[in-house]
Amino acid sequence: MNPRMNRIGGWLYRRAEDVLAAMLAVMFFAFLLQIFFRYVMNWPTGWTNELSAILWIWIVLWGAAFVLTEQEEMRFDLIYASVGPRVRSAMFLICAASIILLYGISLPAVVDYVSFMKVESSAYMKIRFDWVFCIYVVFVIAIIMRYLWLSWQVLRGSAPEEFDPTKAGSGV
């Protein structure tokens, strides 16, 4: 890939991390407000709990779609890590094809269901559920695109990296 595309991709990745960090900060602040209102003011609030739950859904799906890299995903790879690059490539392509096929088949129903959810809204904040759950549509599309791209890379000859447990980290 050319350097300009790498710079753009890096910039987009950092902005996705920024959005994720902002959502986490808002969720943490709402959590602190909930504690303050409930235990200091003796005034239980529902909107802080609702906001935290909605943000948790968005944090998990946004992070999985745009921030989590292939190497950071959890997997059971006892067999995968013990085989050679060609077999690992074949195993990856089979798994990627399964993911692409299953998410692709489910996508129309997911879009249908999320768009149907506009008839409902959250109890306290009155946010329409289609806005709450639209992140799942974004997640599904991002995962399909990611695995198409990774499959293309594997088909072009770059085998998936072998996992090295001595280099495992927290993603930092």
Beta strands, then each sheet from edge to edge (+ up, - down):
end
